[in-house]
Amino acid sequence: MPIQTAAQATLPTFTTTLIGRDREAAAVQQTLRKASTRLVTLVGVSGAGKTRLALQVLDQISAASSMPCYFVPLTPISDPELVIPTIAHVLGIDEVGSEPVQATLIKALESKPLLLLLDNMEQVIASASAISTLLEHTQALKVLVTSQQPLQIEHETVIEIAPLAVPAARAEVTLETALQYPAIALFVERFRDAQPTFQLSAEQLPAISAICTKVRGLPLAIELIAAHSQAFTPQDLLRLLEHHLIVAPKFIHSDSRDQVLWPVLDWCYRRLSAPLQSLFLRMGMFVGGCTLASVEQVCSAPGDIDIDISDGVATLIGKHMVLEEVFADHEVRYVMLDAVREYTQRKLQHQPVFAQLRQAYQQYYQQLVATSSQALKGPDQRQWLNRLEGEQPNLRAALTMQLAGQAAEPVLQMAGQLAAFWTRRGYLREGLSWIEQALAQTHADQSAAYARALDGKGSVLENLGQYQAAIDCYQQVLKLARNLALEREQAESLTNLGRLTRFYAALDETMDYFQQSLALFRKLNDNNAVSVVLCNMGTLLSDHGRYTEALACYEESSVLDRAYGDLRGLGITLNNMGVLWGNLGDYAQAAALYKENLHIREQLNDHHGMAIAYANLGEVAFVQAQPAAAKQYLQRAWEIAQEYEFTHILPFIKAKFADIALSEQDYPQAWADYQAALKLYQPLRDLSGLISCIEGIAYSLIGQQQLLTRAAELLGAASALRQQEQLPLSSNEQERYAASSAQARQAAGAAQWQQHWAAGAAFSLEQALAHARAAAV
């Protein structure tokens, strides 16, 4: 299971220094470095600087050791069930088939030293038991948590993070001693950020000390006040703050943020112009951040903000009320700290434009998802996947609003369109949950949106390995699409059915699905979809030895992929063409295609495609009598497939290792590898692979001159199954079959060989598999 290296574990960076936390940082580091420490929770009020301190600790540990450190922000999520999947995604661990995400995560972390920072866990505190289970089943995992309350689970060490120290009442503070108080030191540094020429003086010191005392040393409050100081002296700021605290509305909530931080936020808010106030509150609509484009479209929707949006955002950043972050592909996003956003939410709910803003918010993300569903088929698919990844918190919020508002049609559309993102980025169970909620909410089960959501459900189920359930979904989609005369939905469901029934149905039935789909997509002039169908048809025809027809399909598909700029589709087509040329014996052409495919997969950072490309290059090197190169390619493929748990690739690789052992006359090793490959192939029901393993086991028996009559039965069974399933031997395989059969026939006697070969030809697949498994030597 893959986990990013320490170099890949990027942590948020800061342009300012951490002030007044050296003692706490050292204490946290010392605690984490103890072998017995598994969980440390930094507990403190909102605005105390827990996140900033925790990130400083991670940065120092990462720099001083080889332990990988990861930052898992939990502020954007409110569902405790999403905590474990969020951790998995930060670590780059994909969901595996029907296995629970927590089990997959535990396997990946079982014995690997790792430090996770789970930031702002208070709103998902119910997930504490899942964290406890994670720690219980791993040996070297350490977890650092920031929260407003302890998790109260086993292994937890709680460290209280108090606000910064301020002068005691009536304490004498001088210029020489002032900066020894962390709260004053922080105020002075942040004040200088706003006024670079500022010099601390005895005249200003009492006001600065009073400000820090009034906000009880809360770092966020100090930073916000200092950020509003461009035109004020410390004395001015103190007078304004004192006046505000007298006339400010009383916050009725009892926690510390309402007593200190919220009055300061309210003071900062009232210092803004009316248009900036509106913009600030409206930006609180976004969960986990937003882009400038989303702010411009959503926040200005009521049409009453008479300022340039980009200038307004820049002003809010300068006042520390909004933060600027750079995400994947250098996308700039604007975020609010949790306490700041909660302040905006409480005020925004009472604004007359609130309902209008919610509608604009939902419409923006509906349109974003609709646009992405097409973009994910084109050359910019990686950028769009990253964009949707960054918008995950907002997408969840928009879906939640729609479900709560009984907006059946929009939520069905979004759920169906997001299926491609959920499957390709591994949000399988979360995606399935959203789709099932959307389907259950509507009674309009005769609509195009319902059909698309059902198609999305089939796609997620297929990626979870629940093939029969996926086929059932696609058949329902096809029936509904025909009733509603939805040609595109018909074509897509036919393609899906053809792809999934390839291993279950006869050639003619599967080909009929593809041919119907191809005709519809040509009618719709959708060349990208036409390419996909042609590639699938080529694979089906190639599997059944109809190479000329298959090559024609592949060549047309590759031309369309290049014209459209679909690198992922082109890589698939090139790989399949390589398989075809290998079957025809042109291994140089096959190798060239596999290498081009590998280059594409590396560009896309597609580990699945890379594993397949390496495995195929290994096979070509083997048939070209280059065993050393073959083993090297196959070993790389095996490593990737094991790490990422690409279980469907593993049996192919193991079978190729068996082929090499057979060619080197290491028959015991060949027999063991074929048996291992057979075991791996069986759950996949890959007939071609299963038959090849049956033949390989027979060849390894013949090589050892053992159980020759059983070898005859296995080859007879394999031959009959190939004929029945229309899966002919390649030219290379035919040569090996002829040579091995001749050797065994001579050793066993022609009559006896033929008798047992005929007996094997009557076996069913299950009998042949049982016979192969029982062929112990």
C-alpha positions in Angstrom: 0.0 0.0 0.0 1.5 3.3 -1.0 2.3 6.1 1.4 4.0 9.2 0.3 7.6 9.9 1.3 8.5 12.6 3.7 9.5 14.8 0.9 6.0 14.4 -0.6 4.3 15.1 2.7 4.0 18.8 2.1 3.0 20.9 5.1 1.4 24.4 5.1 4.1 27.1 5.2 4.1 30.5 7.0 5.7 33.8 6.2 5.7 34.8 9.9 7.6 33.4 12.8 6.0 31.6 15.7 6.3 33.8 18.8 6.2 32.8 22.5 5.8 29.1 22.0 9.3 27.7 22.3 8.6 26.0 25.7 5.3 24.4 24.4 6.9 23.3 21.2 9.8 21.7 23.0 7.4 19.9 25.4 5.2 18.6 22.6 8.3 17.3 20.7 9.7 15.7 23.7 6.4 13.9 24.4 6.1 12.7 20.8 9.6 11.3 20.7 8.9 9.0 23.6 8.5 5.4 22.4 5.4 5.0 24.6 3.6 8.0 23.2 0.9 7.2 20.6 -1.5 10.2 20.8 -1.0 13.8 21.9 -3.9 16.2 22.0 -3.3 19.9 22.1 -6.4 21.4 23.9 -7.2 25.1 24.0 -9.8 27.7 23.1 -10.4 28.8 19.6 -7.7 31.3 18.5 -5.1 30.1 21.0 -2.8 29.1 18.1 -3.0 25.3 18.5 -2.7 24.7 14.7 0.2 27.0 14.3 2.1 25.4 17.1 1.3 21.9 15.9 2.6 22.7 12.4 5.8 24.1 13.9 6.3 20.9 15.8 5.7 18.8 12.6 8.1 20.9 10.7 10.8 20.5 13.3 10.3 16.7 13.6 10.3 16.3 9.8 13.5 18.3 9.5 15.3 16.4 12.3 14.2 12.8 11.5 13.2 10.5 8.7 9.7 10.1 10.1 7.1 11.1 7.5 4.7 13.8 8.8 1.3 14.5 7.4 -1.2 17.4 7.9 -4.9 16.3 7.9 -7.2 19.3 8.1 -10.6 18.4 9.5 -12.1 21.8 9.6 -13.9 21.4 6.3 -15.8 18.2 7.3 -18.6 17.8 9.8 -19.4 14.1 9.3 -17.3 11.9 11.7 -17.7 9.1 9.2 -15.4 11.0 6.8 -12.4 11.3 9.1 -10.9 7.9 8.3 -11.4 8.3 4.5 -9.9 11.8 4.7 -6.8 10.4 6.4 -6.5 7.7 3.7 -6.7 10.3 0.9 -4.1 12.5 2.5 -1.8 9.5 2.6 -2.6 8.6 -1.0 -4.3 5.3 0.0 -7.2 4.3 -2.3 -10.2 2.3 -1.3 -9.8 -1.4 -2.1 -12.8 -3.4 -3.4 -15.4 -4.2 -0.7 -12.8 -3.8 2.1 -13.7 -1.1 4.6 -11.5 1.9 4.4 -10.3 1.6 8.0 -9.1 -2.0 7.3 -7.2 -0.8 4.2 -5.7 2.0 6.2 -4.6 -0.3 9.1 -2.9 -2.6 6.6 -1.0 0.3 5.1 0.1 1.7 8.5 0.5 -1.6 10.3 4.3 -1.3 11.0 5.3 2.0 9.3 6.5 4.9 11.5 4.3 7.9 10.7 3.1 11.1 12.4 -0.3 12.4 11.6 -1.6 15.9 12.6 -5.4 15.8 12.8 -6.3 19.5 13.0 -9.5 20.9 14.5 -11.1 17.7 15.6 -13.7 19.2 17.9 -16.5 19.1 15.4 -15.9 15.4 14.5 -15.1 14.3 18.0 -17.4 11.3 17.6 -14.7 9.8 15.3 -12.4 9.4 18.4 -13.2 5.7 18.6 -12.1 5.2 15.0 -8.7 6.9 15.9 -8.5 4.6 18.9 -9.0 1.5 16.7 -6.4 2.8 14.3 -3.8 3.2 17.1 -4.7 -0.2 18.6 -4.0 -2.1 15.3 -0.8 -0.2 14.3 2.6 -0.4 15.9 4.5 2.7 14.9 1.8 5.3 14.2 1.8 8.5 16.2 -1.1 11.0 16.2 -1.0 14.7 17.1 -4.5 16.3 17.5 -5.7 19.8 17.9 -9.1 20.2 19.5 -11.1 22.3 21.9 -11.7 19.2 24.0 -9.8 15.9 24.7 -10.7 12.8 22.8 -10.8 10.8 26.0 -9.5 7.6 24.5 -6.7 5.2 25.4 -3.1 6.3 24.8 -4.0 10.0 24.9 -1.7 12.5 26.4 -3.4 15.9 26.8 -1.3 19.1 26.7 -3.2 22.4 27.5 -2.3 25.3 25.2 -3.1 28.5 27.0 -3.2 31.9 25.4 0.1 33.8 25.4 1.4 35.2 28.7 0.4 38.8 29.5 1.6 41.1 32.4 -0.1 40.4 35.7 -2.4 43.1 37.2 -0.4 46.1 38.4 2.8 44.6 37.2 5.5 47.1 36.1 6.3 46.7 32.5 9.4 48.4 31.1 10.9 48.6 27.6 13.6 46.2 28.9 11.1 43.6 30.1 8.2 44.1 27.6 9.2 41.7 25.0 9.6 39.0 27.6 5.8 38.8 27.5 4.9 36.7 24.4 1.6 38.5 23.9 3.4 41.9 23.7 6.1 40.5 21.5 3.5 39.1 19.1 1.6 42.4 19.0 4.8 44.4 18.3 5.8 42.1 15.4 2.4 42.1 13.8 2.1 45.9 14.3 5.4 46.3 12.4 4.0 44.3 9.6 1.3 46.9 9.2 3.6 49.9 10.0 7.2 48.9 9.1 8.7 52.1 10.7 7.1 51.4 14.1 9.5 51.6 17.1 8.3 50.5 20.6 8.4 53.5 23.0 7.6 54.0 26.7 4.7 56.1 25.7 3.1 53.4 23.6 3.9 50.5 25.9 1.0 50.9 28.4 -1.6 50.8 25.6 -0.1 47.7 24.0 0.0 46.0 27.4 -3.6 46.9 28.0 -4.7 45.6 24.6 -3.0 42.3 25.2 -4.5 42.0 28.7 -8.0 42.8 27.5 -7.9 40.1 24.9 -6.3 37.7 27.5 -3.3 37.0 25.3 -5.3 35.2 22.6 -3.0 35.1 19.6 -5.7 35.4 16.9 -7.3 38.4 18.6 -3.9 40.1 18.9 -3.2 39.5 15.2 -6.6 40.8 14.1 -6.3 44.0 16.1 -2.7 44.6 14.9 -3.7 44.0 11.3 -6.2 47.0 11.6 -3.5 49.4 12.7 -2.4 51.0 9.4 -3.7 54.5 10.4 -3.7 54.2 14.2 -1.3 54.4 17.1 -1.5 51.7 19.8 -3.3 54.4 22.0 -5.9 54.9 19.2 -6.5 51.2 19.0 -6.9 50.9 22.7 -9.5 53.7 22.8 -11.4 52.2 19.9 -11.4 48.8 21.4 -12.5 49.9 24.8 -15.3 51.9 23.3 -16.4 48.9 21.3 -16.3 46.5 24.3 -18.7 48.9 26.1 -21.2 49.3 23.3 -20.7 45.9 21.5 -23.6 43.4 21.5 -23.3 40.9 24.2 -22.6 37.4 23.0 -24.7 35.0 24.9 -22.6 31.9 24.4 -20.5 30.9 27.3 -17.3 29.6 25.8 -14.1 31.6 25.7 -14.3 32.6 22.0 -17.6 34.5 22.8 -16.0 36.2 25.7 -12.9 37.4 24.0 -12.4 36.4 20.3 -15.9 37.2 19.1 -16.0 40.8 20.5 -12.7 41.3 18.8 -14.0 39.9 15.5 -17.0 42.2 15.9 -14.7 45.1 16.4 -12.8 44.2 13.3 -16.0 43.7 11.3 -17.3 47.2 12.3 -14.0 48.8 11.2 -14.8 47.6 7.6 -16.8 49.7 5.1 -20.3 48.5 4.3 -19.4 46.8 1.0 -16.4 45.0 2.7 -18.7 43.9 5.5 -21.1 42.3 3.0 -18.2 40.6 1.2 -16.7 39.3 4.4 -19.9 37.8 5.6 -20.7 36.3 2.3 -17.3 34.7 1.9 -18.3 32.7 5.0 -20.7 30.7 2.8 -17.8 28.7 1.5 -16.5 25.6 3.4 -12.8 24.9 3.3 -12.0 27.9 1.1 -12.9 29.3 -2.3 -11.5 30.7 -5.5 -11.7 34.3 -6.8 -14.1 33.1 -9.5 -16.4 31.5 -7.0 -16.4 34.6 -4.8 -17.2 36.8 -7.8 -20.1 34.7 -8.9 -21.7 33.8 -5.5 -21.0 36.8 -3.3 -22.0 39.4 -5.9 -25.1 37.5 -6.8 -27.5 39.9 -5.0 -25.9 42.7 -7.0 -25.4 45.1 -4.1 -21.6 45.0 -3.5 -20.3 48.2 -5.0 -16.6 47.4 -5.0 -14.2 45.4 -7.1 -14.3 41.9 -5.6 -10.6 41.1 -6.1 -9.6 44.4 -4.4 -12.0 43.6 -1.6 -10.6 40.2 -1.1 -7.1 41.6 -1.0 -8.1 44.1 1.7 -9.6 41.3 3.9 -6.4 39.4 3.5 -4.4 42.4 4.6 -6.6 42.6 7.7 -6.0 38.9 8.5 -9.8 38.2 8.2 -9.2 35.9 5.2 -6.1 33.8 4.4 -4.5 33.1 1.1 -3.3 29.6 0.3 -1.9 27.9 -2.9 -3.2 24.5 -3.8 -2.5 21.9 -6.5 -1.6 23.3 -9.9 -0.8 26.6 -8.3 -4.5 27.4 -7.7 -5.0 30.3 -5.2 -7.7 29.7 -2.7 -9.0 32.0 0.1 -9.9 30.4 3.5 -11.2 31.5 6.8 -10.1 30.2 10.2 -12.8 28.1 11.8 -13.8 30.7 14.5 -13.9 33.5 11.9 -16.1 31.5 9.6 -18.5 30.6 12.4 -18.8 34.3 13.3 -19.7 35.1 9.7 -22.3 32.3 9.6 -24.1 33.5 12.7 -24.4 37.0 11.4 -25.1 36.0 7.8 -28.1 33.9 8.7 -29.9 37.1 9.8 -29.1 39.0 6.6 -32.0 39.5 4.1 -29.9 38.1 1.2 -29.1 34.8 3.0 -31.6 32.7 1.0 -30.5 34.3 -2.2 -26.9 33.6 -1.4 -27.6 29.9 -0.6 -29.3 29.6 -4.0 -26.4 31.2 -5.8 -24.0 29.0 -3.9 -25.8 25.8 -5.0 -26.2 27.0 -8.5 -22.5 27.8 -8.8 -21.4 24.3 -7.7 -24.1 22.7 -9.9 -22.6 24.5 -12.9 -19.0 23.7 -11.8 -19.8 20.0 -11.6 -21.7 20.0 -15.0 -18.7 21.6 -16.6 -16.3 19.2 -15.0 -18.2 16.2 -16.3 -17.2 17.1 -19.8 -13.7 18.4 -19.0 -12.8 15.1 -17.3 -12.9 13.5 -20.7 -10.5 16.0 -22.3 -6.9 17.0 -22.1 -7.3 19.1 -18.9 -8.7 16.2 -16.9 -5.9 16.2 -14.3 -6.4 19.9 -13.6 -10.1 19.4 -13.2 -9.6 16.4 -10.9 -7.4 18.7 -8.7 -10.0 21.5 -8.8 -12.8 19.2 -7.7 -10.5 17.8 -5.0 -10.0 21.3 -3.6 -13.8 22.0 -3.8 -14.7 18.8 -1.9 -15.9 20.6 1.2 -18.1 22.9 -0.9 -19.4 20.1 -3.0 -20.4 18.2 0.2 -22.1 21.3 1.5 -24.0 21.9 -1.7 -25.2 18.3 -1.8 -26.3 18.5 1.8 -28.3 21.8 1.1 -30.0 20.2 -1.8 -30.9 17.0 0.1 -32.2 19.1 3.0 -34.2 21.3 0.6 -35.7 18.2 -1.2 -34.2 19.5 -4.4 -34.5 16.1 -6.2 -33.5 17.0 -9.7 -30.3 19.1 -8.9 -29.0 16.6 -6.4 -29.5 13.7 -8.8 -27.7 15.6 -11.6 -24.7 16.5 -9.3 -24.5 13.0 -7.9 -24.5 11.4 -11.3 -21.9 13.9 -12.7 -19.6 13.5 -9.8 -19.4 9.7 -10.1 -16.4 10.0 -12.5 -14.5 12.2 -9.9 -15.4 9.9 -7.0 -14.2 6.8 -8.8 -11.0 8.3 -10.2 -10.0 9.9 -6.9 -11.1 6.9 -4.8 -14.0 8.4 -2.9 -16.0 5.2 -3.6 -18.1 4.7 -0.5 -18.7 8.3 0.1 -19.8 8.7 -3.5 -22.0 5.6 -3.3 -23.6 7.1 -0.1 -24.4 10.4 -1.8 -25.9 8.7 -4.9 -28.0 6.4 -2.9 -29.3 9.3 -0.8 -30.2 11.2 -4.0 -31.9 8.2 -5.5 -33.9 7.5 -2.3 -35.0 11.1 -2.0 -36.8 11.3 -5.4 -39.9 9.7 -6.7 -39.1 10.8 -10.2 -37.6 7.5 -11.2 -38.5 8.1 -14.8 -36.2 11.1 -15.4 -33.0 11.6 -17.3 -31.3 12.8 -14.0 -32.4 9.6 -12.3 -30.9 7.5 -15.1 -27.6 9.4 -14.9 -27.4 9.0 -11.1 -28.1 5.3 -11.5 -25.4 5.0 -14.1 -23.0 6.7 -11.6 -24.0 4.2 -9.0 -23.1 1.4 -11.4 -19.7 3.0 -12.0 -18.9 3.2 -8.3 -20.1 -0.4 -7.7 -17.9 -1.6 -10.6 -14.9 0.1 -9.1 -15.7 -1.5 -5.7 -15.6 -4.9 -7.5 -19.4 -5.5 -7.1 -19.7 -6.5 -10.7 -23.1 -8.2 -10.7 -24.7 -5.3 -8.8 -23.1 -2.9 -11.4 -24.5 -4.9 -14.3 -27.9 -4.7 -12.7 -27.6 -0.9 -12.4 -26.5 -0.6 -16.1 -29.4 -2.8 -17.2 -31.8 -0.6 -15.3 -30.3 2.5 -16.9 -30.6 0.9 -20.4 -34.3 0.1 -19.8 -35.0 3.6 -18.5 -33.0 5.3 -21.2 -35.0 3.5 -23.9 -38.3 4.4 -22.3 -37.3 8.0 -22.2 -35.6 8.0 -25.7 -32.2 9.1 -24.1 -29.7 8.1 -26.8 -26.6 9.1 -24.9 -27.6 7.3 -21.8 -28.5 4.2 -23.9 -25.1 4.3 -25.6 -23.2 4.6 -22.3 -25.1 1.8 -20.6 -24.5 -0.4 -23.6 -20.8 0.3 -23.5 -20.7 -0.5 -19.7 -22.7 -3.7 -20.2 -20.3 -4.8 -23.0 -17.3 -4.1 -20.9 -18.6 -6.0 -17.8 -20.2 -9.0 -19.6 -17.0 -9.7 -21.5 -16.0 -12.4 -19.0 -19.6 -13.7 -18.5 -21.4 -13.7 -21.8 -20.8 -15.2 -25.3 -18.8 -13.2 -27.9 -21.9 -12.4 -30.0 -23.9 -11.1 -27.0 -21.0 -8.8 -25.8 -20.2 -7.6 -29.4 -23.9 -6.7 -29.9 -23.7 -4.4 -26.9 -20.7 -2.6 -28.3 -22.1 -2.4 -31.9 -25.3 -0.8 -30.6 -23.4 1.6 -28.5 -21.0 2.5 -31.4 -23.9 3.3 -33.7 -25.5 5.6 -31.2 -22.3 7.5 -30.4 -21.5 7.9 -34.1 -25.0 9.4 -34.5 -24.3 11.7 -31.6 -21.0 12.7 -33.2 -19.2 12.0 -29.9 -15.7 11.0 -31.1 -14.3 10.6 -27.6 -17.0 8.1 -26.7 -16.6 6.4 -30.1 -12.9 5.9 -29.3 -13.7 4.2 -26.0 -16.1 1.8 -27.6 -13.7 1.0 -30.4 -11.0 0.2 -27.9 -13.3 -2.1 -26.0 -14.3 -3.8 -29.2 -10.7 -4.2 -30.2 -9.9 -6.0 -26.9 -12.8 -8.3 -27.2 -12.0 -9.2 -30.9 -8.3 -9.6 -30.0 -9.1 -12.0 -27.1 -10.9 -14.2 -29.6 -8.2 -14.2 -32.2 -9.8 -11.8 -34.7 -6.7 -9.7 -34.9 -7.3 -7.9 -38.2 -10.7 -6.5 -37.0 -9.2 -5.7 -33.6 -6.3 -3.8 -35.1 -8.7 -1.7 -37.2 -10.6 -0.8 -34.1 -7.5 0.2 -32.2 -6.1 2.3 -35.0 -9.2 4.3 -35.4 -9.4 4.7 -31.6 -5.9 6.0 -31.3 -6.4 8.6 -34.1 -9.5 9.9 -32.3 -7.7 10.0 -28.9 -4.8 12.0 -30.3 -7.1 14.4 -32.0 -9.2 14.9 -28.8 -6.1 15.1 -26.5 -7.3 12.2 -24.3 -4.0 10.9 -23.0 -5.5 8.4 -20.7 -7.6 6.9 -23.4 -4.6 6.9 -25.8 -2.5 5.0 -23.2 -5.2 2.3 -22.9 -5.4 1.9 -26.7 -1.6 1.8 -27.2 -1.3 -0.8 -24.5 -4.0 -3.0 -26.1 -2.4 -2.6 -29.5 0.8 -3.8 -28.0 -0.9 -6.9 -26.7 -2.3 -7.5 -30.2 1.1 -7.2 -31.9 2.6 -9.4 -29.3 0.0 -12.1 -30.1 1.0 -11.7 -33.8 4.6 -12.2 -33.0 5.8 -8.6 -33.8 7.5 -8.0 -30.4 9.5 -5.0 -31.5 6.3 -3.2 -32.4 4.6 -4.3 -29.2 7.6 -3.0 -27.1 7.5 0.4 -28.8 3.8 0.7 -28.1 4.2 -0.3 -24.4 7.0 2.2 -24.0 4.9 5.0 -25.4 2.1 4.0 -23.1 4.5 4.0 -20.1 5.6 7.5 -20.9 2.0 8.7 -21.0 1.2 7.0 -17.7 4.2 8.6 -16.0 3.0 12.0 -17.3 -0.3 11.4 -15.7 1.2 9.9 -12.5 -1.0 6.9 -13.2 0.4 4.0 -11.1 -2.2 1.5 -12.4 -1.2 2.1 -16.0 2.5 2.1 -15.1 2.2 -1.3 -13.5 0.5 -2.7 -16.6 3.0 -1.2 -18.9 5.9 -2.6 -16.9 4.3 -6.1 -16.9 3.7 -6.0 -20.6 7.3 -4.9 -21.3 8.4 -7.8 -19.1 6.4 -10.2 -21.2 7.8 -8.9 -24.5 11.4 -9.0 -23.1 10.8 -12.6 -22.2 9.6 -13.8 -25.6 12.6 -11.9 -27.1 14.9 -14.1 -25.0 15.9 -11.3 -22.6 15.2 -13.0 -19.3 17.2 -10.5 -17.2 15.3 -7.5 -18.6 12.1 -9.4 -18.3 12.6 -10.1 -14.6 13.5 -6.4 -14.0 10.4 -5.1 -15.7 8.2 -7.7 -14.0 9.7 -7.0 -10.6 8.9 -3.3 -11.0 5.3 -4.1 -12.0 4.9 -6.5 -9.0 6.2 -3.8 -6.6 3.7 -1.2 -7.9 0.8 -3.6 -8.0 1.4 -4.8 -4.5 1.9 -1.3 -3.1 -1.4 -0.1 -4.6 -3.2 -3.4 -4.2 -4.0 -3.7 -7.9 -5.0 -7.3 -7.3 -6.2 -7.9 -10.9 -2.7 -7.3 -12.2 -0.8 -9.6 -9.7 -1.8 -12.9 -11.3 -0.7 -11.9 -14.8 2.7 -10.9 -13.3 3.1 -14.0 -11.3 2.2 -16.1 -14.4 5.0 -14.3 -16.4 7.5 -15.1 -13.6 6.3 -18.8 -14.0 6.9 -18.6 -17.8 10.5 -17.4 -17.2 11.1 -20.2 -14.7 9.7 -22.7 -17.2 12.0 -21.4 -20.0 15.0 -21.7 -17.6 13.9 -25.3 -16.9 13.4 -24.5 -13.2 10.2 -26.7 -13.2 9.5 -26.7 -9.4 9.6 -22.9 -9.4 7.4 -22.7 -12.5 4.9 -25.1 -10.9 4.8 -23.0 -7.7 4.4 -19.7 -9.6 1.6 -21.1 -11.9 -0.2 -22.5 -8.8 0.1 -19.0 -7.1 -1.1 -17.3 -10.3 -4.1 -19.7 -10.6 -5.1 -18.9 -7.0 -4.9 -15.1 -7.8 -6.8 -15.5 -11.0 -9.8 -17.4 -9.7 -11.7 -14.6 -7.9 -11.4 -12.5 -11.1 -12.9 -15.2 -13.3 -10.4 -14.3 -16.0 -10.8 -17.3 -18.4 -7.8 -16.6 -20.5 -5.6 -16.3 -17.5 -7.0 -19.4 -15.8 -6.6 -21.5 -18.9 -3.0 -20.3 -19.4 -2.2 -21.3 -15.8 -3.7 -24.8 -16.3 -1.5 -25.2 -19.4 1.6 -23.9 -17.4 1.0 -26.4 -14.6 0.9 -29.2 -17.3 4.1 -28.0 -18.9 5.9 -27.9 -15.5 4.7 -31.5 -14.8 6.0 -32.6 -18.2 9.4 -30.9 -17.6 9.8 -32.9 -14.4 8.6 -36.1 -16.1 5.9 -36.5 -13.4 2.2 -37.1 -13.6 2.2 -37.2 -17.4 -1.3 -38.6 -17.7 -2.6 -35.7 -15.5 -0.7 -33.3 -17.7 -2.5 -34.8 -20.7 -5.8 -34.3 -19.0 -5.0 -30.7 -18.2 -3.9 -29.9 -21.8 -7.0 -31.6 -23.1 -9.2 -29.6 -20.8 -7.4 -26.3 -21.7 -7.7 -27.1 -25.4 -11.5 -27.7 -25.1 -12.0 -24.6 -23.0 -10.1 -22.5 -25.5 -12.3 -23.8 -28.4 -15.4 -23.3 -26.3 -14.6 -19.8 -25.3 -13.0 -18.9 -28.7 -9.6 -18.1 -27.0 -6.9 -19.4 -29.4 -3.3 -19.8 -28.6 -0.8 -17.2 -29.8 1.9 -18.3 -32.3 4.5 -18.4 -29.5 2.1 -20.4 -27.2 1.4 -22.8 -30.1 5.1 -23.6 -30.4 5.4 -24.3 -26.7 2.3 -26.4 -26.7 3.5 -28.5 -29.6 7.0 -29.1 -28.1 5.7 -30.1 -24.7 2.9 -32.3 -26.0 5.4 -34.2 -28.3 7.8 -34.7 -25.4 5.0 -36.0 -23.1 3.4 -38.2 -25.7 6.6 -39.9 -26.4 7.3 -40.5 -22.7 3.8 -41.6 -21.7 3.0 -43.5 -24.9 0.8 -42.2 -27.7 -2.3 -44.3 -26.9 -2.3 -43.6 -23.2 -1.6 -39.9 -23.8 -4.5 -39.6 -26.2 -6.9 -41.4 -23.9 -6.2 -39.0 -21.0 -6.2 -36.0 -23.3 -9.7 -36.9 -24.5 -10.8 -37.5 -20.9 -9.6 -34.0 -19.9 -11.4 -32.4 -22.9 -14.7 -33.4 -21.3 -13.9 -31.5 -18.1 -15.9 -28.4 -17.1 -13.9 -25.4 -16.1 -14.4 -26.2 -12.4 -13.2 -29.8 -12.9 -10.2 -28.5 -14.8 -9.3 -26.1 -12.0 -9.7 -28.7 -9.3 -7.5 -31.1 -11.3 -4.8 -28.4 -11.7 -4.8 -27.5 -8.0 -4.5 -31.2 -7.1 -1.5 -31.7 -9.4 1.0 -31.7 -6.6 4.5 -32.9 -7.2 
